[in-house]
């Protein structure tokens, strides 16, 4: 019985390794390329809309399918295309962060697809502050003489 389990585990390991190699060496496989994989909101007001967009392109030679896109916690919600992205076409993943938690945040969104470079991890960071803490831009009057 023990040798049967060891043999079965060996077969599963060898099969999974060969499948992973096929995905990496398939020259016709899709490849996902993001314009950027990190977004910093900076200081953002409590309760405000914190949404960013990650633009990607299928730089491979066959349709790209995003099979799962999930965030590191429930306060971050990704929305992604459910239809295949044709070769050389672009797509977008929209990520919304719940700004009802004061303080710094660092969240990840993992993109799993049929691309040879899957998975890809996207990152959002920032700091939720009260509206009093938001620095307003200094307005200057162009008719005033500069201080010396």
Biotite code that builds the C-alpha atoms (Angstrom):
import biotite.structure as struc

atoms = struc.array([
    struc.Atom([0.000, 0.000, 0.000], chain_id="A", res_id=1, res_name="UNK", atom_name="CA", element="C"),
    struc.Atom([2.824, 2.389, 0.915], chain_id="A", res_id=2, res_name="UNK", atom_name="CA", element="C"),
    struc.Atom([4.635, 1.777, -2.368], chain_id="A", res_id=3, res_name="UNK", atom_name="CA", element="C"),
    struc.Atom([1.370, 2.322, -4.291], chain_id="A", res_id=4, res_name="UNK", atom_name="CA", element="C"),
    struc.Atom([0.932, 5.776, -2.708], chain_id="A", res_id=5, res_name="UNK", atom_name="CA", element="C"),
    struc.Atom([4.548, 6.709, -3.420], chain_id="A", res_id=6, res_name="UNK", atom_name="CA", element="C"),
    struc.Atom([4.182, 5.552, -7.041], chain_id="A", res_id=7, res_name="UNK", atom_name="CA", element="C"),
    struc.Atom([0.931, 7.486, -7.453], chain_id="A", res_id=8, res_name="UNK", atom_name="CA", element="C"),
    struc.Atom([2.453, 10.666, -6.017], chain_id="A", res_id=9, res_name="UNK", atom_name="CA", element="C"),
    struc.Atom([5.471, 10.284, -8.318], chain_id="A", res_id=10, res_name="UNK", atom_name="CA", element="C"),
    struc.Atom([3.225, 9.986, -11.376], chain_id="A", res_id=11, res_name="UNK", atom_name="CA", element="C"),
    struc.Atom([1.254, 13.087, -10.364], chain_id="A", res_id=12, res_name="UNK", atom_name="CA", element="C"),
    struc.Atom([4.474, 15.050, -9.790], chain_id="A", res_id=13, res_name="UNK", atom_name="CA", element="C"),
    struc.Atom([5.956, 14.046, -13.153], chain_id="A", res_id=14, res_name="UNK", atom_name="CA", element="C"),
    struc.Atom([2.707, 14.809, -14.993], chain_id="A", res_id=15, res_name="UNK", atom_name="CA", element="C"),
    struc.Atom([2.340, 18.245, -13.415], chain_id="A", res_id=16, res_name="UNK", atom_name="CA", element="C"),
    struc.Atom([5.984, 19.102, -14.158], chain_id="A", res_id=17, res_name="UNK", atom_name="CA", element="C"),
    struc.Atom([5.619, 18.171, -17.826], chain_id="A", res_id=18, res_name="UNK", atom_name="CA", element="C"),
    struc.Atom([2.393, 20.193, -18.158], chain_id="A", res_id=19, res_name="UNK", atom_name="CA", element="C"),
    struc.Atom([4.085, 23.230, -16.619], chain_id="A", res_id=20, res_name="UNK", atom_name="CA", element="C"),
    struc.Atom([7.000, 22.900, -19.053], chain_id="A", res_id=21, res_name="UNK", atom_name="CA", element="C"),
    struc.Atom([4.622, 22.646, -22.024], chain_id="A", res_id=22, res_name="UNK", atom_name="CA", element="C"),
    struc.Atom([2.980, 25.921, -21.000], chain_id="A", res_id=23, res_name="UNK", atom_name="CA", element="C"),
    struc.Atom([6.373, 27.655, -20.762], chain_id="A", res_id=24, res_name="UNK", atom_name="CA", element="C"),
    struc.Atom([7.724, 26.335, -24.071], chain_id="A", res_id=25, res_name="UNK", atom_name="CA", element="C"),
    struc.Atom([4.570, 26.647, -26.197], chain_id="A", res_id=26, res_name="UNK", atom_name="CA", element="C"),
    struc.Atom([5.492, 29.386, -28.660], chain_id="A", res_id=27, res_name="UNK", atom_name="CA", element="C"),
    struc.Atom([1.854, 29.917, -29.625], chain_id="A", res_id=28, res_name="UNK", atom_name="CA", element="C"),
    struc.Atom([0.698, 30.412, -26.047], chain_id="A", res_id=29, res_name="UNK", atom_name="CA", element="C"),
    struc.Atom([-0.718, 33.789, -25.065], chain_id="A", res_id=30, res_name="UNK", atom_name="CA", element="C"),
    struc.Atom([1.391, 36.191, -23.015], chain_id="A", res_id=31, res_name="UNK", atom_name="CA", element="C"),
    struc.Atom([0.032, 38.977, -20.860], chain_id="A", res_id=32, res_name="UNK", atom_name="CA", element="C"),
    struc.Atom([1.934, 42.273, -20.691], chain_id="A", res_id=33, res_name="UNK", atom_name="CA", element="C"),
    struc.Atom([0.802, 45.033, -18.316], chain_id="A", res_id=34, res_name="UNK", atom_name="CA", element="C"),
    struc.Atom([1.591, 48.721, -18.832], chain_id="A", res_id=35, res_name="UNK", atom_name="CA", element="C"),
    struc.Atom([2.210, 48.832, -15.071], chain_id="A", res_id=36, res_name="UNK", atom_name="CA", element="C"),
    struc.Atom([1.715, 46.376, -12.229], chain_id="A", res_id=37, res_name="UNK", atom_name="CA", element="C"),
    struc.Atom([1.716, 48.853, -9.337], chain_id="A", res_id=38, res_name="UNK", atom_name="CA", element="C"),
    struc.Atom([-0.546, 51.785, -8.507], chain_id="A", res_id=39, res_name="UNK", atom_name="CA", element="C"),
    struc.Atom([-0.011, 54.229, -5.632], chain_id="A", res_id=40, res_name="UNK", atom_name="CA", element="C"),
    struc.Atom([-3.078, 56.254, -4.651], chain_id="A", res_id=41, res_name="UNK", atom_name="CA", element="C"),
    struc.Atom([-0.960, 58.450, -2.362], chain_id="A", res_id=42, res_name="UNK", atom_name="CA", element="C"),
    struc.Atom([-3.104, 60.218, 0.267], chain_id="A", res_id=43, res_name="UNK", atom_name="CA", element="C"),
    struc.Atom([-6.780, 59.622, -0.418], chain_id="A", res_id=44, res_name="UNK", atom_name="CA", element="C"),
    struc.Atom([-9.760, 60.916, 1.548], chain_id="A", res_id=45, res_name="UNK", atom_name="CA", element="C"),
    struc.Atom([-11.796, 58.640, 3.790], chain_id="A", res_id=46, res_name="UNK", atom_name="CA", element="C"),
    struc.Atom([-14.949, 57.489, 2.006], chain_id="A", res_id=47, res_name="UNK", atom_name="CA", element="C"),
    struc.Atom([-13.783, 58.640, -1.423], chain_id="A", res_id=48, res_name="UNK", atom_name="CA", element="C"),
    struc.Atom([-13.721, 56.602, -4.631], chain_id="A", res_id=49, res_name="UNK", atom_name="CA", element="C"),
    struc.Atom([-10.426, 54.719, -4.903], chain_id="A", res_id=50, res_name="UNK", atom_name="CA", element="C"),
    struc.Atom([-10.500, 53.022, -8.296], chain_id="A", res_id=51, res_name="UNK", atom_name="CA", element="C"),
    struc.Atom([-7.597, 52.345, -10.620], chain_id="A", res_id=52, res_name="UNK", atom_name="CA", element="C"),
    struc.Atom([-7.192, 50.602, -13.951], chain_id="A", res_id=53, res_name="UNK", atom_name="CA", element="C"),
    struc.Atom([-4.518, 48.164, -15.043], chain_id="A", res_id=54, res_name="UNK", atom_name="CA", element="C"),
    struc.Atom([-4.216, 48.014, -18.831], chain_id="A", res_id=55, res_name="UNK", atom_name="CA", element="C"),
    struc.Atom([-2.773, 44.849, -20.366], chain_id="A", res_id=56, res_name="UNK", atom_name="CA", element="C"),
    struc.Atom([-2.098, 43.483, -23.838], chain_id="A", res_id=57, res_name="UNK", atom_name="CA", element="C"),
    struc.Atom([-2.078, 39.956, -25.179], chain_id="A", res_id=58, res_name="UNK", atom_name="CA", element="C"),
    struc.Atom([1.402, 39.864, -26.697], chain_id="A", res_id=59, res_name="UNK", atom_name="CA", element="C"),
    struc.Atom([1.169, 36.133, -27.446], chain_id="A", res_id=60, res_name="UNK", atom_name="CA", element="C"),
    struc.Atom([-0.089, 34.320, -30.509], chain_id="A", res_id=61, res_name="UNK", atom_name="CA", element="C"),
    struc.Atom([-3.377, 32.850, -29.281], chain_id="A", res_id=62, res_name="UNK", atom_name="CA", element="C"),
    struc.Atom([-6.388, 34.135, -27.307], chain_id="A", res_id=63, res_name="UNK", atom_name="CA", element="C"),
    struc.Atom([-5.763, 35.094, -23.683], chain_id="A", res_id=64, res_name="UNK", atom_name="CA", element="C"),
    struc.Atom([-8.270, 33.912, -21.086], chain_id="A", res_id=65, res_name="UNK", atom_name="CA", element="C"),
    struc.Atom([-8.261, 35.347, -17.574], chain_id="A", res_id=66, res_name="UNK", atom_name="CA", element="C"),
    struc.Atom([-9.472, 32.373, -15.556], chain_id="A", res_id=67, res_name="UNK", atom_name="CA", element="C"),
    struc.Atom([-9.345, 33.950, -12.093], chain_id="A", res_id=68, res_name="UNK", atom_name="CA", element="C"),
    struc.Atom([-8.521, 37.358, -10.690], chain_id="A", res_id=69, res_name="UNK", atom_name="CA", element="C"),
    struc.Atom([-8.571, 37.568, -6.910], chain_id="A", res_id=70, res_name="UNK", atom_name="CA", element="C"),
    struc.Atom([-7.531, 40.104, -4.285], chain_id="A", res_id=71, res_name="UNK", atom_name="CA", element="C"),
    struc.Atom([-5.665, 39.641, -1.038], chain_id="A", res_id=72, res_name="UNK", atom_name="CA", element="C"),
    struc.Atom([-8.703, 40.749, 0.999], chain_id="A", res_id=73, res_name="UNK", atom_name="CA", element="C"),
    struc.Atom([-12.368, 41.644, 0.710], chain_id="A", res_id=74, res_name="UNK", atom_name="CA", element="C"),
    struc.Atom([-11.689, 45.391, 0.812], chain_id="A", res_id=75, res_name="UNK", atom_name="CA", element="C"),
    struc.Atom([-10.248, 45.213, -2.709], chain_id="A", res_id=76, res_name="UNK", atom_name="CA", element="C"),
    struc.Atom([-12.535, 44.277, -5.589], chain_id="A", res_id=77, res_name="UNK", atom_name="CA", element="C"),
    struc.Atom([-11.191, 43.493, -9.076], chain_id="A", res_id=78, res_name="UNK", atom_name="CA", element="C"),
    struc.Atom([-13.338, 43.487, -12.234], chain_id="A", res_id=79, res_name="UNK", atom_name="CA", element="C"),
    struc.Atom([-11.903, 41.830, -15.344], chain_id="A", res_id=80, res_name="UNK", atom_name="CA", element="C"),
    struc.Atom([-12.967, 40.793, -18.849], chain_id="A", res_id=81, res_name="UNK", atom_name="CA", element="C"),
    struc.Atom([-14.627, 37.377, -18.955], chain_id="A", res_id=82, res_name="UNK", atom_name="CA", element="C"),
    struc.Atom([-14.271, 36.958, -22.727], chain_id="A", res_id=83, res_name="UNK", atom_name="CA", element="C"),
    struc.Atom([-11.014, 35.925, -24.459], chain_id="A", res_id=84, res_name="UNK", atom_name="CA", element="C"),
    struc.Atom([-8.621, 38.700, -25.456], chain_id="A", res_id=85, res_name="UNK", atom_name="CA", element="C"),
    struc.Atom([-7.410, 38.157, -29.024], chain_id="A", res_id=86, res_name="UNK", atom_name="CA", element="C"),
    struc.Atom([-3.719, 38.396, -29.892], chain_id="A", res_id=87, res_name="UNK", atom_name="CA", element="C"),
    struc.Atom([-2.364, 41.957, -30.003], chain_id="A", res_id=88, res_name="UNK", atom_name="CA", element="C"),
    struc.Atom([-5.552, 43.286, -28.349], chain_id="A", res_id=89, res_name="UNK", atom_name="CA", element="C"),
    struc.Atom([-5.780, 45.060, -25.005], chain_id="A", res_id=90, res_name="UNK", atom_name="CA", element="C"),
    struc.Atom([-7.921, 44.596, -21.954], chain_id="A", res_id=91, res_name="UNK", atom_name="CA", element="C"),
    struc.Atom([-8.379, 46.237, -18.583], chain_id="A", res_id=92, res_name="UNK", atom_name="CA", element="C"),
    struc.Atom([-8.678, 45.149, -14.970], chain_id="A", res_id=93, res_name="UNK", atom_name="CA", element="C"),
    struc.Atom([-10.397, 47.693, -12.728], chain_id="A", res_id=94, res_name="UNK", atom_name="CA", element="C"),
    struc.Atom([-9.566, 47.551, -9.013], chain_id="A", res_id=95, res_name="UNK", atom_name="CA", element="C"),
    struc.Atom([-11.620, 49.324, -6.349], chain_id="A", res_id=96, res_name="UNK", atom_name="CA", element="C"),
    struc.Atom([-10.402, 49.785, -2.776], chain_id="A", res_id=97, res_name="UNK", atom_name="CA", element="C"),
    struc.Atom([-12.761, 50.398, 0.173], chain_id="A", res_id=98, res_name="UNK", atom_name="CA", element="C"),
    struc.Atom([-11.621, 53.699, 1.695], chain_id="A", res_id=99, res_name="UNK", atom_name="CA", element="C"),
    struc.Atom([-13.583, 53.262, 4.925], chain_id="A", res_id=100, res_name="UNK", atom_name="CA", element="C"),
    struc.Atom([-10.438, 52.144, 6.769], chain_id="A", res_id=101, res_name="UNK", atom_name="CA", element="C"),
    struc.Atom([-8.041, 54.897, 7.864], chain_id="A", res_id=102, res_name="UNK", atom_name="CA", element="C"),
    struc.Atom([-4.304, 54.366, 7.470], chain_id="A", res_id=103, res_name="UNK", atom_name="CA", element="C"),
    struc.Atom([-1.821, 52.872, 5.046], chain_id="A", res_id=104, res_name="UNK", atom_name="CA", element="C"),
    struc.Atom([-2.727, 49.970, 2.810], chain_id="A", res_id=105, res_name="UNK", atom_name="CA", element="C"),
    struc.Atom([-0.842, 47.564, 0.574], chain_id="A", res_id=106, res_name="UNK", atom_name="CA", element="C"),
    struc.Atom([-3.038, 45.109, -1.334], chain_id="A", res_id=107, res_name="UNK", atom_name="CA", element="C"),
    struc.Atom([-2.395, 42.630, -4.108], chain_id="A", res_id=108, res_name="UNK", atom_name="CA", element="C"),
    struc.Atom([-4.500, 41.271, -6.947], chain_id="A", res_id=109, res_name="UNK", atom_name="CA", element="C"),
    struc.Atom([-3.390, 37.988, -8.502], chain_id="A", res_id=110, res_name="UNK", atom_name="CA", element="C"),
    struc.Atom([-4.192, 37.435, -12.177], chain_id="A", res_id=111, res_name="UNK", atom_name="CA", element="C"),
    struc.Atom([-4.377, 33.799, -13.245], chain_id="A", res_id=112, res_name="UNK", atom_name="CA", element="C"),
    struc.Atom([-4.689, 33.066, -16.956], chain_id="A", res_id=113, res_name="UNK", atom_name="CA", element="C"),
    struc.Atom([-3.687, 30.695, -19.719], chain_id="A", res_id=114, res_name="UNK", atom_name="CA", element="C"),
    struc.Atom([-0.662, 32.922, -20.458], chain_id="A", res_id=115, res_name="UNK", atom_name="CA", element="C"),
    struc.Atom([2.809, 31.425, -20.337], chain_id="A", res_id=116, res_name="UNK", atom_name="CA", element="C"),
    struc.Atom([3.821, 34.088, -17.778], chain_id="A", res_id=117, res_name="UNK", atom_name="CA", element="C"),
    struc.Atom([0.864, 33.470, -15.433], chain_id="A", res_id=118, res_name="UNK", atom_name="CA", element="C"),
    struc.Atom([0.314, 34.309, -12.609], chain_id="A", res_id=119, res_name="UNK", atom_name="CA", element="C"),
    struc.Atom([0.900, 38.059, -12.459], chain_id="A", res_id=120, res_name="UNK", atom_name="CA", element="C"),
    struc.Atom([0.577, 40.027, -9.213], chain_id="A", res_id=121, res_name="UNK", atom_name="CA", element="C"),
    struc.Atom([-0.751, 43.596, -9.300], chain_id="A", res_id=122, res_name="UNK", atom_name="CA", element="C"),
    struc.Atom([-0.224, 45.886, -6.309], chain_id="A", res_id=123, res_name="UNK", atom_name="CA", element="C"),
    struc.Atom([-2.108, 48.906, -4.984], chain_id="A", res_id=124, res_name="UNK", atom_name="CA", element="C"),
    struc.Atom([-0.868, 51.080, -2.148], chain_id="A", res_id=125, res_name="UNK", atom_name="CA", element="C"),
    struc.Atom([-1.867, 54.306, -0.488], chain_id="A", res_id=126, res_name="UNK", atom_name="CA", element="C"),
    struc.Atom([-2.938, 56.006, 2.692], chain_id="A", res_id=127, res_name="UNK", atom_name="CA", element="C"),
    struc.Atom([-6.531, 56.762, 3.654], chain_id="A", res_id=128, res_name="UNK", atom_name="CA", element="C"),
    struc.Atom([-6.725, 60.022, 5.602], chain_id="A", res_id=129, res_name="UNK", atom_name="CA", element="C"),
    struc.Atom([-9.430, 62.297, 6.951], chain_id="A", res_id=130, res_name="UNK", atom_name="CA", element="C"),
    struc.Atom([-10.543, 65.099, 4.642], chain_id="A", res_id=131, res_name="UNK", atom_name="CA", element="C"),
    struc.Atom([-8.753, 67.586, 6.948], chain_id="A", res_id=132, res_name="UNK", atom_name="CA", element="C"),
    struc.Atom([-5.436, 65.885, 6.240], chain_id="A", res_id=133, res_name="UNK", atom_name="CA", element="C"),
    struc.Atom([-5.692, 66.233, 2.462], chain_id="A", res_id=134, res_name="UNK", atom_name="CA", element="C"),
    struc.Atom([-3.310, 68.935, 1.336], chain_id="A", res_id=135, res_name="UNK", atom_name="CA", element="C"),
    struc.Atom([-4.961, 71.374, -1.005], chain_id="A", res_id=136, res_name="UNK", atom_name="CA", element="C"),
    struc.Atom([-2.794, 72.800, -3.770], chain_id="A", res_id=137, res_name="UNK", atom_name="CA", element="C"),
    struc.Atom([-1.483, 76.279, -3.092], chain_id="A", res_id=138, res_name="UNK", atom_name="CA", element="C"),
    struc.Atom([-3.122, 78.795, -5.412], chain_id="A", res_id=139, res_name="UNK", atom_name="CA", element="C"),
    struc.Atom([-0.918, 81.640, -6.521], chain_id="A", res_id=140, res_name="UNK", atom_name="CA", element="C"),
    struc.Atom([-1.902, 84.885, -8.144], chain_id="A", res_id=141, res_name="UNK", atom_name="CA", element="C"),
    struc.Atom([0.153, 85.472, -11.291], chain_id="A", res_id=142, res_name="UNK", atom_name="CA", element="C"),
    struc.Atom([-0.134, 89.240, -10.840], chain_id="A", res_id=143, res_name="UNK", atom_name="CA", element="C"),
    struc.Atom([1.750, 89.157, -7.529], chain_id="A", res_id=144, res_name="UNK", atom_name="CA", element="C"),
    struc.Atom([5.451, 89.813, -7.465], chain_id="A", res_id=145, res_name="UNK", atom_name="CA", element="C"),
    struc.Atom([7.556, 86.932, -6.185], chain_id="A", res_id=146, res_name="UNK", atom_name="CA", element="C"),
    struc.Atom([8.892, 87.270, -2.615], chain_id="A", res_id=147, res_name="UNK", atom_name="CA", element="C"),
    struc.Atom([12.613, 87.867, -2.324], chain_id="A", res_id=148, res_name="UNK", atom_name="CA", element="C"),
])
